[in-house]
Amino acid sequence: MRPMPRLPLLALALGLGCALPSAAVNAAPPGAETTLGEALAIVTRSGTHVFNVEVMRDDASRARGLMFRRSMAPDQGMLFDFERVQPVAMWMKNTYLPLDMLFIRQDGTIARIAADAEPLSTQVIPSNEPVLSVLELNAGTAARLGIRPGDRIDHPLFRTR
């Protein structure tokens, strides 16, 4: 996927797709580097769920996202750092994996969950409010783990701003 020019107050991330499944609570601490990326925890009413995430920190990696990938382990995912708080929009162009997208505020709380995003779709999925980040998980992960808006993401990205 190619990055598109940024629209005022809207970062349109094209073809961004990635999935994050849950992992054991005994995994590496949030932010610790692992063989695939960094540890990230989602704190819910039912407990803490740890994932190993790739972090997309620049325009080129955000534009590429999970495009063309055919599988992702259930304990992996992708975290998009948009570098500043703003409304964002995603789509699934060239993304084969069905995903849950968690739109995350600067303080690490989940603002919105777009569950079961349709693979290869060009339908725009908006954040509905300014956010700092988007976390992509395998479709169904949010429902299976009881992840809801208001739950908290534990990762250094949300501790440094």
Secondary structure as GFF3:
##gff-version 3
##sequence-region A 1 161
A	DSSP	beta_strand	11	13	.	.	.	ID=ss1
A	DSSP	beta_strand	38	44	.	.	.	ID=ss2
A	DSSP	beta_strand	47	56	.	.	.	ID=ss3
A	DSSP	alpha_helix	59	64	.	.	.	ID=ss4
A	DSSP	beta_strand	76	86	.	.	.	ID=ss5
A	DSSP	beta_strand	88	90	.	.	.	ID=ss6
A	DSSP	beta_strand	99	104	.	.	.	ID=ss7
A	DSSP	beta_strand	110	117	.	.	.	ID=ss8
A	DSSP	beta_strand	125	126	.	.	.	ID=ss9
A	DSSP	beta_strand	131	138	.	.	.	ID=ss10
A	DSSP	alpha_helix	141	145	.	.	.	ID=ss11
A	DSSP	beta_strand	152	154	.	.	.	ID=ss12
A	DSSP	three_ten_helix	156	158	.	.	.	ID=ss13
###
